[in-house]
Amino acid sequence: MTVYRDCNESHEIVKKFWKILSSSSNEDKILYLKFVWGRTRLPLKEEEVTEDHTIQLNEKADVNLLPVGRTCFFRLEVPHYKSEEIFKEKLLYAIRNCTVIDADIEHVIANDDEEGSNHGNDEEERRRNANRNDDEDNEGGDN
């Protein structure tokens, strides 16, 4: 079941969305589900769906931006794209290339933090080695 926010099923953006999705390949449909829900397929039973699929129109959003998938809410947020071609281009780009979801971001941040602390240790080790080399050079020059 799909619900609509700030639009309805007869709104032009919704009609464009369904036309784009229905003409998409199965692979792109799977990518769409992952983009908005974090899963690659729908449950077999409708009662297993915990969130309604939501399409939300954001009239104030810049039309140069990509649509946003809210995986925790099974929601697609879209600017009011003026043409179906632009909407399709932006949606397909987003689902094919924007594959990081919230849990992934937390994992990346954690890894960056760990690497950052390692980089700090590497930098500290480089300084110690440089100081040792300077000391050795100074000792050798006195002989």
Secondary structure as the mmCIF struct_conf table of DSSP 4:
data_model
#
loop_
_struct_conf.conf_type_id
_struct_conf.id
_struct_conf.beg_label_comp_id
_struct_conf.beg_label_asym_id
_struct_conf.beg_label_seq_id
_struct_conf.end_label_comp_id
_struct_conf.end_label_asym_id
_struct_conf.end_label_seq_id
STRN STRN1 THR A 2 ARG A 5
BEND BEND1 ASP A 6 CYS A 7
TURN_TY1_P TURN_TY1_P1 GLU A 9 SER A 10
BEND BEND2 HIS A 11 HIS A 11
HELX_RH_AL_P HELX_RH_AL_P1 GLU A 12 SER A 22
TURN_TY1_P TURN_TY1_P2 SER A 23 SER A 23
BEND BEND3 SER A 24 SER A 24
HELX_RH_AL_P HELX_RH_AL_P2 ASN A 26 TRP A 37
BEND BEND4 GLY A 38 GLY A 38
BEND BEND5 THR A 40 ARG A 41
BEND BEND6 LEU A 44 LYS A 45
HELX_RH_3T_P HELX_RH_3T_P1 GLU A 46 GLU A 48
BEND BEND7 GLU A 51 GLU A 51
STRN STRN2 HIS A 53 ASN A 58
TURN_TY1_P TURN_TY1_P3 GLU A 59 LYS A 60
BEND BEND8 ALA A 61 ALA A 61
TURN_TY1_P TURN_TY1_P4 VAL A 63 ASN A 64
BEND BEND9 LEU A 65 LEU A 65
HELX_LH_PP_P HELX_LH_PP_P1 LEU A 66 PRO A 67
STRN STRN3 VAL A 68 ARG A 70
TURN_TY1_P TURN_TY1_P5 THR A 71 PHE A 74
STRN STRN4 ARG A 75 PRO A 79
BEND BEND10 LYS A 82 SER A 83
HELX_RH_AL_P HELX_RH_AL_P3 GLU A 84 ASN A 97
HELX_RH_AL_P HELX_RH_AL_P4 ASP A 102 ASP A 142
#
